[in-house]
Amino acid sequence: MSSIVHFEIPADDIQRAKAFYSDLFGWKIESFQGMDYMMIDVYGAPGGGMMKRMHPDQQITEYIGVPSVDEYAAKVEKLGGKIIVPKKAVPGMGYFVICMDTENNAFGIWEMNLTAK
């Protein structure tokens, strides 16, 4: 069964958002080396990320782990959903696709692949 493996929080003011979530939940939030991205340590393990909001309507995105983003992207479309960001690599980590469900909710699918380029 697939489950949520990562989440991303967009922020207009990253330092303000970092302070809010750190104080609220006790999360450790630190810059991710080589990227304009903050990693969120949730209870001793990476669980999320934070980045600058890319567009005014951008909301928190949950990523569901799947064995193949290609296979699941095809399933999304077959079931009436849409692909809004096609397959992209996170080098050395994996691949993701951002989808829209039939109710206009965005979500991501994530395929772990340490050889991703």
Phi and psi restraints in degrees (range 20) as a CNS / XPLOR table:
assign (resid 1 and name C) (resid 2 and name N)
       (resid 2 and name CA) (resid 2 and name C) 1.0 -80.6 20.0 2
assign (resid 2 and name N) (resid 2 and name CA)
       (resid 2 and name C) (resid 3 and name N) 1.0 149.3 20.0 2
assign (resid 2 and name C) (resid 3 and name N)
       (resid 3 and name CA) (resid 3 and name C) 1.0 -143.6 20.0 2
assign (resid 3 and name N) (resid 3 and name CA)
       (resid 3 and name C) (resid 4 and name N) 1.0 167.5 20.0 2
assign (resid 3 and name C) (resid 4 and name N)
       (resid 4 and name CA) (resid 4 and name C) 1.0 -68.3 20.0 2
assign (resid 4 and name N) (resid 4 and name CA)
       (resid 4 and name C) (resid 5 and name N) 1.0 127.5 20.0 2
assign (resid 4 and name C) (resid 5 and name N)
       (resid 5 and name CA) (resid 5 and name C) 1.0 -114.8 20.0 2
assign (resid 5 and name N) (resid 5 and name CA)
       (resid 5 and name C) (resid 6 and name N) 1.0 -13.2 20.0 2
assign (resid 5 and name C) (resid 6 and name N)
       (resid 6 and name CA) (resid 6 and name C) 1.0 -163.7 20.0 2
assign (resid 6 and name N) (resid 6 and name CA)
       (resid 6 and name C) (resid 7 and name N) 1.0 153.9 20.0 2
assign (resid 6 and name C) (resid 7 and name N)
       (resid 7 and name CA) (resid 7 and name C) 1.0 -138.6 20.0 2
assign (resid 7 and name N) (resid 7 and name CA)
       (resid 7 and name C) (resid 8 and name N) 1.0 155.8 20.0 2
assign (resid 7 and name C) (resid 8 and name N)
       (resid 8 and name CA) (resid 8 and name C) 1.0 -129.0 20.0 2
assign (resid 8 and name N) (resid 8 and name CA)
       (resid 8 and name C) (resid 9 and name N) 1.0 134.6 20.0 2
assign (resid 8 and name C) (resid 9 and name N)
       (resid 9 and name CA) (resid 9 and name C) 1.0 -111.8 20.0 2
assign (resid 9 and name N) (resid 9 and name CA)
       (resid 9 and name C) (resid 10 and name N) 1.0 114.2 20.0 2
assign (resid 9 and name C) (resid 10 and name N)
       (resid 10 and name CA) (resid 10 and name C) 1.0 -79.7 20.0 2
assign (resid 10 and name N) (resid 10 and name CA)
       (resid 10 and name C) (resid 11 and name N) 1.0 148.5 20.0 2
assign (resid 10 and name C) (resid 11 and name N)
       (resid 11 and name CA) (resid 11 and name C) 1.0 -143.5 20.0 2
assign (resid 11 and name N) (resid 11 and name CA)
       (resid 11 and name C) (resid 12 and name N) 1.0 140.6 20.0 2
assign (resid 11 and name C) (resid 12 and name N)
       (resid 12 and name CA) (resid 12 and name C) 1.0 -75.1 20.0 2
assign (resid 12 and name N) (resid 12 and name CA)
       (resid 12 and name C) (resid 13 and name N) 1.0 -37.6 20.0 2
assign (resid 12 and name C) (resid 13 and name N)
       (resid 13 and name CA) (resid 13 and name C) 1.0 -126.7 20.0 2
assign (resid 13 and name N) (resid 13 and name CA)
       (resid 13 and name C) (resid 14 and name N) 1.0 99.0 20.0 2
assign (resid 13 and name C) (resid 14 and name N)
       (resid 14 and name CA) (resid 14 and name C) 1.0 -61.0 20.0 2
assign (resid 14 and name N) (resid 14 and name CA)
       (resid 14 and name C) (resid 15 and name N) 1.0 -40.4 20.0 2
assign (resid 14 and name C) (resid 15 and name N)
       (resid 15 and name CA) (resid 15 and name C) 1.0 -65.9 20.0 2
assign (resid 15 and name N) (resid 15 and name CA)
       (resid 15 and name C) (resid 16 and name N) 1.0 -38.7 20.0 2
assign (resid 15 and name C) (resid 16 and name N)
       (resid 16 and name CA) (resid 16 and name C) 1.0 -64.6 20.0 2
assign (resid 16 and name N) (resid 16 and name CA)
       (resid 16 and name C) (resid 17 and name N) 1.0 -45.6 20.0 2
assign (resid 16 and name C) (resid 17 and name N)
       (resid 17 and name CA) (resid 17 and name C) 1.0 -64.8 20.0 2
assign (resid 17 and name N) (resid 17 and name CA)
       (resid 17 and name C) (resid 18 and name N) 1.0 -40.6 20.0 2
assign (resid 17 and name C) (resid 18 and name N)
       (resid 18 and name CA) (resid 18 and name C) 1.0 -58.6 20.0 2
assign (resid 18 and name N) (resid 18 and name CA)
       (resid 18 and name C) (resid 19 and name N) 1.0 -46.8 20.0 2
assign (resid 18 and name C) (resid 19 and name N)
       (resid 19 and name CA) (resid 19 and name C) 1.0 -62.3 20.0 2
assign (resid 19 and name N) (resid 19 and name CA)
       (resid 19 and name C) (resid 20 and name N) 1.0 -42.8 20.0 2
assign (resid 19 and name C) (resid 20 and name N)
       (resid 20 and name CA) (resid 20 and name C) 1.0 -59.6 20.0 2
assign (resid 20 and name N) (resid 20 and name CA)
       (resid 20 and name C) (resid 21 and name N) 1.0 -54.7 20.0 2
assign (resid 20 and name C) (resid 21 and name N)
       (resid 21 and name CA) (resid 21 and name C) 1.0 -71.4 20.0 2
assign (resid 21 and name N) (resid 21 and name CA)
       (resid 21 and name C) (resid 22 and name N) 1.0 -33.1 20.0 2
assign (resid 21 and name C) (resid 22 and name N)
       (resid 22 and name CA) (resid 22 and name C) 1.0 -64.5 20.0 2
assign (resid 22 and name N) (resid 22 and name CA)
       (resid 22 and name C) (resid 23 and name N) 1.0 -45.9 20.0 2
assign (resid 22 and name C) (resid 23 and name N)
       (resid 23 and name CA) (resid 23 and name C) 1.0 -69.8 20.0 2
assign (resid 23 and name N) (resid 23 and name CA)
       (resid 23 and name C) (resid 24 and name N) 1.0 -37.4 20.0 2
assign (resid 23 and name C) (resid 24 and name N)
       (resid 24 and name CA) (resid 24 and name C) 1.0 -70.9 20.0 2
assign (resid 24 and name N) (resid 24 and name CA)
       (resid 24 and name C) (resid 25 and name N) 1.0 -49.3 20.0 2
assign (resid 24 and name C) (resid 25 and name N)
       (resid 25 and name CA) (resid 25 and name C) 1.0 -111.0 20.0 2
assign (resid 25 and name N) (resid 25 and name CA)
       (resid 25 and name C) (resid 26 and name N) 1.0 -7.8 20.0 2
assign (resid 25 and name C) (resid 26 and name N)
       (resid 26 and name CA) (resid 26 and name C) 1.0 76.6 20.0 2
assign (resid 26 and name N) (resid 26 and name CA)
       (resid 26 and name C) (resid 27 and name N) 1.0 18.9 20.0 2
assign (resid 26 and name C) (resid 27 and name N)
       (resid 27 and name CA) (resid 27 and name C) 1.0 -70.9 20.0 2
assign (resid 27 and name N) (resid 27 and name CA)
       (resid 27 and name C) (resid 28 and name N) 1.0 144.5 20.0 2
assign (resid 27 and name C) (resid 28 and name N)
       (resid 28 and name CA) (resid 28 and name C) 1.0 -94.0 20.0 2
assign (resid 28 and name N) (resid 28 and name CA)
       (resid 28 and name C) (resid 29 and name N) 1.0 121.5 20.0 2
assign (resid 28 and name C) (resid 29 and name N)
       (resid 29 and name CA) (resid 29 and name C) 1.0 -124.6 20.0 2
assign (resid 29 and name N) (resid 29 and name CA)
       (resid 29 and name C) (resid 30 and name N) 1.0 119.2 20.0 2
assign (resid 29 and name C) (resid 30 and name N)
       (resid 30 and name CA) (resid 30 and name C) 1.0 -134.8 20.0 2
assign (resid 30 and name N) (resid 30 and name CA)
       (resid 30 and name C) (resid 31 and name N) 1.0 154.0 20.0 2
assign (resid 30 and name C) (resid 31 and name N)
       (resid 31 and name CA) (resid 31 and name C) 1.0 -59.7 20.0 2
assign (resid 31 and name N) (resid 31 and name CA)
       (resid 31 and name C) (resid 32 and name N) 1.0 143.8 20.0 2
assign (resid 31 and name C) (resid 32 and name N)
       (resid 32 and name CA) (resid 32 and name C) 1.0 -96.8 20.0 2
assign (resid 32 and name N) (resid 32 and name CA)
       (resid 32 and name C) (resid 33 and name N) 1.0 122.4 20.0 2
assign (resid 32 and name C) (resid 33 and name N)
       (resid 33 and name CA) (resid 33 and name C) 1.0 -55.8 20.0 2
assign (resid 33 and name N) (resid 33 and name CA)
       (resid 33 and name C) (resid 34 and name N) 1.0 129.3 20.0 2
assign (resid 33 and name C) (resid 34 and name N)
       (resid 34 and name CA) (resid 34 and name C) 1.0 83.8 20.0 2
assign (resid 34 and name N) (resid 34 and name CA)
       (resid 34 and name C) (resid 35 and name N) 1.0 0.9 20.0 2
assign (resid 34 and name C) (resid 35 and name N)
       (resid 35 and name CA) (resid 35 and name C) 1.0 -137.3 20.0 2
assign (resid 35 and name N) (resid 35 and name CA)
       (resid 35 and name C) (resid 36 and name N) 1.0 154.2 20.0 2
assign (resid 35 and name C) (resid 36 and name N)
       (resid 36 and name CA) (resid 36 and name C) 1.0 -86.3 20.0 2
assign (resid 36 and name N) (resid 36 and name CA)
       (resid 36 and name C) (resid 37 and name N) 1.0 71.9 20.0 2
assign (resid 36 and name C) (resid 37 and name N)
       (resid 37 and name CA) (resid 37 and name C) 1.0 -154.9 20.0 2
assign (resid 37 and name N) (resid 37 and name CA)
       (resid 37 and name C) (resid 38 and name N) 1.0 143.6 20.0 2
assign (resid 37 and name C) (resid 38 and name N)
       (resid 38 and name CA) (resid 38 and name C) 1.0 -111.6 20.0 2
assign (resid 38 and name N) (resid 38 and name CA)
       (resid 38 and name C) (resid 39 and name N) 1.0 134.4 20.0 2
assign (resid 38 and name C) (resid 39 and name N)
       (resid 39 and name CA) (resid 39 and name C) 1.0 -94.9 20.0 2
assign (resid 39 and name N) (resid 39 and name CA)
       (resid 39 and name C) (resid 40 and name N) 1.0 139.6 20.0 2
assign (resid 39 and name C) (resid 40 and name N)
       (resid 40 and name CA) (resid 40 and name C) 1.0 -107.8 20.0 2
assign (resid 40 and name N) (resid 40 and name CA)
       (resid 40 and name C) (resid 41 and name N) 1.0 119.3 20.0 2
assign (resid 40 and name C) (resid 41 and name N)
       (resid 41 and name CA) (resid 41 and name C) 1.0 -90.7 20.0 2
assign (resid 41 and name N) (resid 41 and name CA)
       (resid 41 and name C) (resid 42 and name N) 1.0 115.7 20.0 2
assign (resid 41 and name C) (resid 42 and name N)
       (resid 42 and name CA) (resid 42 and name C) 1.0 -108.5 20.0 2
assign (resid 42 and name N) (resid 42 and name CA)
       (resid 42 and name C) (resid 43 and name N) 1.0 108.6 20.0 2
assign (resid 42 and name C) (resid 43 and name N)
       (resid 43 and name CA) (resid 43 and name C) 1.0 55.7 20.0 2
assign (resid 43 and name N) (resid 43 and name CA)
       (resid 43 and name C) (resid 44 and name N) 1.0 42.4 20.0 2
assign (resid 43 and name C) (resid 44 and name N)
       (resid 44 and name CA) (resid 44 and name C) 1.0 90.2 20.0 2
assign (resid 44 and name N) (resid 44 and name CA)
       (resid 44 and name C) (resid 45 and name N) 1.0 4.9 20.0 2
assign (resid 44 and name C) (resid 45 and name N)
       (resid 45 and name CA) (resid 45 and name C) 1.0 -142.9 20.0 2
assign (resid 45 and name N) (resid 45 and name CA)
       (resid 45 and name C) (resid 46 and name N) 1.0 146.4 20.0 2
assign (resid 45 and name C) (resid 46 and name N)
       (resid 46 and name CA) (resid 46 and name C) 1.0 -59.7 20.0 2
assign (resid 46 and name N) (resid 46 and name CA)
       (resid 46 and name C) (resid 47 and name N) 1.0 131.7 20.0 2
assign (resid 46 and name C) (resid 47 and name N)
       (resid 47 and name CA) (resid 47 and name C) 1.0 -135.3 20.0 2
assign (resid 47 and name N) (resid 47 and name CA)
       (resid 47 and name C) (resid 48 and name N) 1.0 -19.2 20.0 2
assign (resid 47 and name C) (resid 48 and name N)
       (resid 48 and name CA) (resid 48 and name C) 1.0 -158.4 20.0 2
assign (resid 48 and name N) (resid 48 and name CA)
       (resid 48 and name C) (resid 49 and name N) 1.0 -178.1 20.0 2
assign (resid 48 and name C) (resid 49 and name N)
       (resid 49 and name CA) (resid 49 and name C) 1.0 -144.8 20.0 2
assign (resid 49 and name N) (resid 49 and name CA)
       (resid 49 and name C) (resid 50 and name N) 1.0 164.8 20.0 2
assign (resid 49 and name C) (resid 50 and name N)
       (resid 50 and name CA) (resid 50 and name C) 1.0 -138.8 20.0 2
assign (resid 50 and name N) (resid 50 and name CA)
       (resid 50 and name C) (resid 51 and name N) 1.0 137.8 20.0 2
assign (resid 50 and name C) (resid 51 and name N)
       (resid 51 and name CA) (resid 51 and name C) 1.0 -148.8 20.0 2
assign (resid 51 and name N) (resid 51 and name CA)
       (resid 51 and name C) (resid 52 and name N) 1.0 169.4 20.0 2
assign (resid 51 and name C) (resid 52 and name N)
       (resid 52 and name CA) (resid 52 and name C) 1.0 -63.3 20.0 2
assign (resid 52 and name N) (resid 52 and name CA)
       (resid 52 and name C) (resid 53 and name N) 1.0 134.9 20.0 2
assign (resid 52 and name C) (resid 53 and name N)
       (resid 53 and name CA) (resid 53 and name C) 1.0 -61.2 20.0 2
assign (resid 53 and name N) (resid 53 and name CA)
       (resid 53 and name C) (resid 54 and name N) 1.0 130.6 20.0 2
assign (resid 53 and name C) (resid 54 and name N)
       (resid 54 and name CA) (resid 54 and name C) 1.0 -91.2 20.0 2
assign (resid 54 and name N) (resid 54 and name CA)
       (resid 54 and name C) (resid 55 and name N) 1.0 -23.6 20.0 2
assign (resid 54 and name C) (resid 55 and name N)
       (resid 55 and name CA) (resid 55 and name C) 1.0 -154.3 20.0 2
assign (resid 55 and name N) (resid 55 and name CA)
       (resid 55 and name C) (resid 56 and name N) 1.0 154.7 20.0 2
assign (resid 55 and name C) (resid 56 and name N)
       (resid 56 and name CA) (resid 56 and name C) 1.0 -55.9 20.0 2
assign (resid 56 and name N) (resid 56 and name CA)
       (resid 56 and name C) (resid 57 and name N) 1.0 -30.2 20.0 2
assign (resid 56 and name C) (resid 57 and name N)
       (resid 57 and name CA) (resid 57 and name C) 1.0 -90.9 20.0 2
assign (resid 57 and name N) (resid 57 and name CA)
       (resid 57 and name C) (resid 58 and name N) 1.0 0.7 20.0 2
assign (resid 57 and name C) (resid 58 and name N)
       (resid 58 and name CA) (resid 58 and name C) 1.0 -65.0 20.0 2
assign (resid 58 and name N) (resid 58 and name CA)
       (resid 58 and name C) (resid 59 and name N) 1.0 129.7 20.0 2
assign (resid 58 and name C) (resid 59 and name N)
       (resid 59 and name CA) (resid 59 and name C) 1.0 -118.2 20.0 2
assign (resid 59 and name N) (resid 59 and name CA)
       (resid 59 and name C) (resid 60 and name N) 1.0 176.3 20.0 2
assign (resid 59 and name C) (resid 60 and name N)
       (resid 60 and name CA) (resid 60 and name C) 1.0 -59.2 20.0 2
assign (resid 60 and name N) (resid 60 and name CA)
       (resid 60 and name C) (resid 61 and name N) 1.0 136.2 20.0 2
assign (resid 60 and name C) (resid 61 and name N)
       (resid 61 and name CA) (resid 61 and name C) 1.0 -118.5 20.0 2
assign (resid 61 and name N) (resid 61 and name CA)
       (resid 61 and name C) (resid 62 and name N) 1.0 130.1 20.0 2
assign (resid 61 and name C) (resid 62 and name N)
       (resid 62 and name CA) (resid 62 and name C) 1.0 -98.6 20.0 2
assign (resid 62 and name N) (resid 62 and name CA)
       (resid 62 and name C) (resid 63 and name N) 1.0 141.4 20.0 2
assign (resid 62 and name C) (resid 63 and name N)
       (resid 63 and name CA) (resid 63 and name C) 1.0 -112.6 20.0 2
assign (resid 63 and name N) (resid 63 and name CA)
       (resid 63 and name C) (resid 64 and name N) 1.0 128.8 20.0 2
assign (resid 63 and name C) (resid 64 and name N)
       (resid 64 and name CA) (resid 64 and name C) 1.0 -103.5 20.0 2
assign (resid 64 and name N) (resid 64 and name CA)
       (resid 64 and name C) (resid 65 and name N) 1.0 128.4 20.0 2
assign (resid 64 and name C) (resid 65 and name N)
       (resid 65 and name CA) (resid 65 and name C) 1.0 -71.8 20.0 2
assign (resid 65 and name N) (resid 65 and name CA)
       (resid 65 and name C) (resid 66 and name N) 1.0 131.9 20.0 2
assign (resid 65 and name C) (resid 66 and name N)
       (resid 66 and name CA) (resid 66 and name C) 1.0 -136.3 20.0 2
assign (resid 66 and name N) (resid 66 and name CA)
       (resid 66 and name C) (resid 67 and name N) 1.0 156.9 20.0 2
assign (resid 66 and name C) (resid 67 and name N)
       (resid 67 and name CA) (resid 67 and name C) 1.0 -70.7 20.0 2
assign (resid 67 and name N) (resid 67 and name CA)
       (resid 67 and name C) (resid 68 and name N) 1.0 -26.9 20.0 2
assign (resid 67 and name C) (resid 68 and name N)
       (resid 68 and name CA) (resid 68 and name C) 1.0 -150.0 20.0 2
assign (resid 68 and name N) (resid 68 and name CA)
       (resid 68 and name C) (resid 69 and name N) 1.0 116.2 20.0 2
assign (resid 68 and name C) (resid 69 and name N)
       (resid 69 and name CA) (resid 69 and name C) 1.0 -66.7 20.0 2
assign (resid 69 and name N) (resid 69 and name CA)
       (resid 69 and name C) (resid 70 and name N) 1.0 -31.4 20.0 2
assign (resid 69 and name C) (resid 70 and name N)
       (resid 70 and name CA) (resid 70 and name C) 1.0 -62.2 20.0 2
assign (resid 70 and name N) (resid 70 and name CA)
       (resid 70 and name C) (resid 71 and name N) 1.0 -48.5 20.0 2
assign (resid 70 and name C) (resid 71 and name N)
       (resid 71 and name CA) (resid 71 and name C) 1.0 -62.8 20.0 2
assign (resid 71 and name N) (resid 71 and name CA)
       (resid 71 and name C) (resid 72 and name N) 1.0 -45.4 20.0 2
assign (resid 71 and name C) (resid 72 and name N)
       (resid 72 and name CA) (resid 72 and name C) 1.0 -74.8 20.0 2
assign (resid 72 and name N) (resid 72 and name CA)
       (resid 72 and name C) (resid 73 and name N) 1.0 -30.7 20.0 2
assign (resid 72 and name C) (resid 73 and name N)
       (resid 73 and name CA) (resid 73 and name C) 1.0 -62.9 20.0 2
assign (resid 73 and name N) (resid 73 and name CA)
       (resid 73 and name C) (resid 74 and name N) 1.0 -40.5 20.0 2
assign (resid 73 and name C) (resid 74 and name N)
       (resid 74 and name CA) (resid 74 and name C) 1.0 -63.6 20.0 2
assign (resid 74 and name N) (resid 74 and name CA)
       (resid 74 and name C) (resid 75 and name N) 1.0 -40.2 20.0 2
assign (resid 74 and name C) (resid 75 and name N)
       (resid 75 and name CA) (resid 75 and name C) 1.0 -64.0 20.0 2
assign (resid 75 and name N) (resid 75 and name CA)
       (resid 75 and name C) (resid 76 and name N) 1.0 -41.5 20.0 2
assign (resid 75 and name C) (resid 76 and name N)
       (resid 76 and name CA) (resid 76 and name C) 1.0 -54.8 20.0 2
assign (resid 76 and name N) (resid 76 and name CA)
       (resid 76 and name C) (resid 77 and name N) 1.0 -49.7 20.0 2
assign (resid 76 and name C) (resid 77 and name N)
       (resid 77 and name CA) (resid 77 and name C) 1.0 -67.1 20.0 2
assign (resid 77 and name N) (resid 77 and name CA)
       (resid 77 and name C) (resid 78 and name N) 1.0 -38.8 20.0 2
assign (resid 77 and name C) (resid 78 and name N)
       (resid 78 and name CA) (resid 78 and name C) 1.0 -61.9 20.0 2
assign (resid 78 and name N) (resid 78 and name CA)
       (resid 78 and name C) (resid 79 and name N) 1.0 -33.6 20.0 2
assign (resid 78 and name C) (resid 79 and name N)
       (resid 79 and name CA) (resid 79 and name C) 1.0 -88.7 20.0 2
assign (resid 79 and name N) (resid 79 and name CA)
       (resid 79 and name C) (resid 80 and name N) 1.0 5.1 20.0 2
assign (resid 79 and name C) (resid 80 and name N)
       (resid 80 and name CA) (resid 80 and name C) 1.0 99.9 20.0 2
assign (resid 80 and name N) (resid 80 and name CA)
       (resid 80 and name C) (resid 81 and name N) 1.0 2.6 20.0 2
assign (resid 80 and name C) (resid 81 and name N)
       (resid 81 and name CA) (resid 81 and name C) 1.0 -85.6 20.0 2
assign (resid 81 and name N) (resid 81 and name CA)
       (resid 81 and name C) (resid 82 and name N) 1.0 -177.7 20.0 2
assign (resid 81 and name C) (resid 82 and name N)
       (resid 82 and name CA) (resid 82 and name C) 1.0 -131.9 20.0 2
assign (resid 82 and name N) (resid 82 and name CA)
       (resid 82 and name C) (resid 83 and name N) 1.0 154.1 20.0 2
assign (resid 82 and name C) (resid 83 and name N)
       (resid 83 and name CA) (resid 83 and name C) 1.0 -97.4 20.0 2
assign (resid 83 and name N) (resid 83 and name CA)
       (resid 83 and name C) (resid 84 and name N) 1.0 120.9 20.0 2
assign (resid 83 and name C) (resid 84 and name N)
       (resid 84 and name CA) (resid 84 and name C) 1.0 -106.0 20.0 2
assign (resid 84 and name N) (resid 84 and name CA)
       (resid 84 and name C) (resid 85 and name N) 1.0 -21.5 20.0 2
assign (resid 84 and name C) (resid 85 and name N)
       (resid 85 and name CA) (resid 85 and name C) 1.0 -134.5 20.0 2
assign (resid 85 and name N) (resid 85 and name CA)
       (resid 85 and name C) (resid 86 and name N) 1.0 114.1 20.0 2
assign (resid 85 and name C) (resid 86 and name N)
       (resid 86 and name CA) (resid 86 and name C) 1.0 -67.2 20.0 2
assign (resid 86 and name N) (resid 86 and name CA)
       (resid 86 and name C) (resid 87 and name N) 1.0 170.7 20.0 2
assign (resid 86 and name C) (resid 87 and name N)
       (resid 87 and name CA) (resid 87 and name C) 1.0 -47.9 20.0 2
assign (resid 87 and name N) (resid 87 and name CA)
       (resid 87 and name C) (resid 88 and name N) 1.0 127.1 20.0 2
assign (resid 87 and name C) (resid 88 and name N)
       (resid 88 and name CA) (resid 88 and name C) 1.0 -132.2 20.0 2
assign (resid 88 and name N) (resid 88 and name CA)
       (resid 88 and name C) (resid 89 and name N) 1.0 147.9 20.0 2
assign (resid 88 and name C) (resid 89 and name N)
       (resid 89 and name CA) (resid 89 and name C) 1.0 -95.1 20.0 2
assign (resid 89 and name N) (resid 89 and name CA)
       (resid 89 and name C) (resid 90 and name N) 1.0 143.2 20.0 2
assign (resid 89 and name C) (resid 90 and name N)
       (resid 90 and name CA) (resid 90 and name C) 1.0 -110.3 20.0 2
assign (resid 90 and name N) (resid 90 and name CA)
       (resid 90 and name C) (resid 91 and name N) 1.0 101.2 20.0 2
assign (resid 90 and name C) (resid 91 and name N)
       (resid 91 and name CA) (resid 91 and name C) 1.0 -50.1 20.0 2
assign (resid 91 and name N) (resid 91 and name CA)
       (resid 91 and name C) (resid 92 and name N) 1.0 130.5 20.0 2
assign (resid 91 and name C) (resid 92 and name N)
       (resid 92 and name CA) (resid 92 and name C) 1.0 76.0 20.0 2
assign (resid 92 and name N) (resid 92 and name CA)
       (resid 92 and name C) (resid 93 and name N) 1.0 2.5 20.0 2
assign (resid 92 and name C) (resid 93 and name N)
       (resid 93 and name CA) (resid 93 and name C) 1.0 -125.1 20.0 2
assign (resid 93 and name N) (resid 93 and name CA)
       (resid 93 and name C) (resid 94 and name N) 1.0 -49.9 20.0 2
assign (resid 93 and name C) (resid 94 and name N)
       (resid 94 and name CA) (resid 94 and name C) 1.0 163.1 20.0 2
assign (resid 94 and name N) (resid 94 and name CA)
       (resid 94 and name C) (resid 95 and name N) 1.0 -161.8 20.0 2
assign (resid 94 and name C) (resid 95 and name N)
       (resid 95 and name CA) (resid 95 and name C) 1.0 -127.9 20.0 2
assign (resid 95 and name N) (resid 95 and name CA)
       (resid 95 and name C) (resid 96 and name N) 1.0 150.0 20.0 2
assign (resid 95 and name C) (resid 96 and name N)
       (resid 96 and name CA) (resid 96 and name C) 1.0 -137.4 20.0 2
assign (resid 96 and name N) (resid 96 and name CA)
       (resid 96 and name C) (resid 97 and name N) 1.0 158.6 20.0 2
assign (resid 96 and name C) (resid 97 and name N)
       (resid 97 and name CA) (resid 97 and name C) 1.0 -137.4 20.0 2
assign (resid 97 and name N) (resid 97 and name CA)
       (resid 97 and name C) (resid 98 and name N) 1.0 137.4 20.0 2
assign (resid 97 and name C) (resid 98 and name N)
       (resid 98 and name CA) (resid 98 and name C) 1.0 -101.6 20.0 2
assign (resid 98 and name N) (resid 98 and name CA)
       (resid 98 and name C) (resid 99 and name N) 1.0 130.3 20.0 2
assign (resid 98 and name C) (resid 99 and name N)
       (resid 99 and name CA) (resid 99 and name C) 1.0 -120.4 20.0 2
assign (resid 99 and name N) (resid 99 and name CA)
       (resid 99 and name C) (resid 100 and name N) 1.0 164.8 20.0 2
assign (resid 99 and name C) (resid 100 and name N)
       (resid 100 and name CA) (resid 100 and name C) 1.0 -124.2 20.0 2
assign (resid 100 and name N) (resid 100 and name CA)
       (resid 100 and name C) (resid 101 and name N) 1.0 128.0 20.0 2
assign (resid 100 and name C) (resid 101 and name N)
       (resid 101 and name CA) (resid 101 and name C) 1.0 -79.9 20.0 2
assign (resid 101 and name N) (resid 101 and name CA)
       (resid 101 and name C) (resid 102 and name N) 1.0 -176.4 20.0 2
assign (resid 101 and name C) (resid 102 and name N)
       (resid 102 and name CA) (resid 102 and name C) 1.0 -70.9 20.0 2
assign (resid 102 and name N) (resid 102 and name CA)
       (resid 102 and name C) (resid 103 and name N) 1.0 -10.2 20.0 2
assign (resid 102 and name C) (resid 103 and name N)
       (resid 103 and name CA) (resid 103 and name C) 1.0 -107.9 20.0 2
assign (resid 103 and name N) (resid 103 and name CA)
       (resid 103 and name C) (resid 104 and name N) 1.0 14.8 20.0 2
assign (resid 103 and name C) (resid 104 and name N)
       (resid 104 and name CA) (resid 104 and name C) 1.0 66.4 20.0 2
assign (resid 104 and name N) (resid 104 and name CA)
       (resid 104 and name C) (resid 105 and name N) 1.0 32.9 20.0 2
assign (resid 104 and name C) (resid 105 and name N)
       (resid 105 and name CA) (resid 105 and name C) 1.0 -101.0 20.0 2
assign (resid 105 and name N) (resid 105 and name CA)
       (resid 105 and name C) (resid 106 and name N) 1.0 129.8 20.0 2
assign (resid 105 and name C) (resid 106 and name N)
       (resid 106 and name CA) (resid 106 and name C) 1.0 -85.6 20.0 2
assign (resid 106 and name N) (resid 106 and name CA)
       (resid 106 and name C) (resid 107 and name N) 1.0 144.4 20.0 2
assign (resid 106 and name C) (resid 107 and name N)
       (resid 107 and name CA) (resid 107 and name C) 1.0 -154.3 20.0 2
assign (resid 107 and name N) (resid 107 and name CA)
       (resid 107 and name C) (resid 108 and name N) 1.0 160.5 20.0 2
assign (resid 107 and name C) (resid 108 and name N)
       (resid 108 and name CA) (resid 108 and name C) 1.0 -111.5 20.0 2
assign (resid 108 and name N) (resid 108 and name CA)
       (resid 108 and name C) (resid 109 and name N) 1.0 153.5 20.0 2
assign (resid 108 and name C) (resid 109 and name N)
       (resid 109 and name CA) (resid 109 and name C) 1.0 -116.5 20.0 2
assign (resid 109 and name N) (resid 109 and name CA)
       (resid 109 and name C) (resid 110 and name N) 1.0 143.3 20.0 2
assign (resid 109 and name C) (resid 110 and name N)
       (resid 110 and name CA) (resid 110 and name C) 1.0 -130.4 20.0 2
assign (resid 110 and name N) (resid 110 and name CA)
       (resid 110 and name C) (resid 111 and name N) 1.0 130.1 20.0 2
assign (resid 110 and name C) (resid 111 and name N)
       (resid 111 and name CA) (resid 111 and name C) 1.0 -115.7 20.0 2
assign (resid 111 and name N) (resid 111 and name CA)
       (resid 111 and name C) (resid 112 and name N) 1.0 115.5 20.0 2
assign (resid 111 and name C) (resid 112 and name N)
       (resid 112 and name CA) (resid 112 and name C) 1.0 -69.9 20.0 2
assign (resid 112 and name N) (resid 112 and name CA)
       (resid 112 and name C) (resid 113 and name N) 1.0 126.7 20.0 2
assign (resid 112 and name C) (resid 113 and name N)
       (resid 113 and name CA) (resid 113 and name C) 1.0 -158.5 20.0 2
assign (resid 113 and name N) (resid 113 and name CA)
       (resid 113 and name C) (resid 114 and name N) 1.0 102.5 20.0 2
assign (resid 113 and name C) (resid 114 and name N)
       (resid 114 and name CA) (resid 114 and name C) 1.0 -67.0 20.0 2
assign (resid 114 and name N) (resid 114 and name CA)
       (resid 114 and name C) (resid 115 and name N) 1.0 -11.7 20.0 2
assign (resid 114 and name C) (resid 115 and name N)
       (resid 115 and name CA) (resid 115 and name C) 1.0 -97.4 20.0 2
assign (resid 115 and name N) (resid 115 and name CA)
       (resid 115 and name C) (resid 116 and name N) 1.0 6.4 20.0 2
assign (resid 115 and name C) (resid 116 and name N)
       (resid 116 and name CA) (resid 116 and name C) 1.0 -58.7 20.0 2
assign (resid 116 and name N) (resid 116 and name CA)
       (resid 116 and name C) (resid 117 and name N) 1.0 138.2 20.0 2
